[in-house]
Amino acid sequence: MQKKIVKHKWLQTILFAETKFARMEAFFTAVMFFGMMILIFVQVACRYVFFIPMPWSEELVRYLFIVVSFIGAGVASFDNTHIEINLLSSLLNKIRDEKRKKSIIRYFNIFKYILVIGVSFWLAKLCYQFTVKINAMGQLTPAMRVPMWYVDAFICLGLVLVVLHSLIKLITEAAGYSTNYGGSAE
């Protein structure tokens, strides 16, 4: 399905900025993921070939995985590539009237984005409160002795990114420029 050309200048600006920002998020997650792979390779080589322990590397990989997962959730929100149950899409494919089908999907998408924004905002708020408490306690990671709130802050950031991308999708959908018809990423 072809995307509509956005006629509103303000929406074009928002979508342009979102695209650039999402590319930075994707680049960041790719670099972190590549760093994880290199670190795992070096750690295995050091442990089994050179017999040199690197106890901090497993912890770093674990935290990098958390960072990649949550920042990647923002990227997935931008691309509409989250795992979803598309039962409604399958049922709507039986509707012959294309205009009616698009209208139903549009309202469903608006509901979906409102739900995602609400849940993600609530989780981000809880995560922020938890991060502040962890920072106040001064908790450090076991092996690297890095403040634990750094990791928690990335979780919170990832949730905020999901909220922002979903909010932009909601605005786009409400303005009549659908970002997702039928549960498939476009």
JOCORUR-V986590 format. One record per pair of residues at least 12 apart in sequence whose C-alpha atoms are under 6 Angstrom apart, sorted by the first residue. I is the first residue (numbers start at 1). J is the second residue. D is the distance in Angstrom with one decimal. If there is no record, write none. Layout:
i=[I	I]
j=[J	J]
d=[D	D]
This chain:
i=[22	29	36	56	56	67	70	70	71	74	74	74	77	77	78	80	81	86	89	89	110	113	113	117	120	120	124	124	127	131	131	134	135]
j=[75	68	61	143	144	154	155	158	158	158	161	162	162	165	165	185	185	183	182	183	170	166	170	163	159	163	156	159	156	149	152	149	149]
d=[6.0	5.2	5.6	5.2	5.7	5.8	5.6	4.5	4.5	5.8	4.9	4.5	5.8	6.0	5.5	5.2	5.9	5.7	4.7	5.9	5.8	5.7	5.7	5.0	5.7	6.0	5.2	5.4	5.6	5.4	5.6	5.8	5.5]
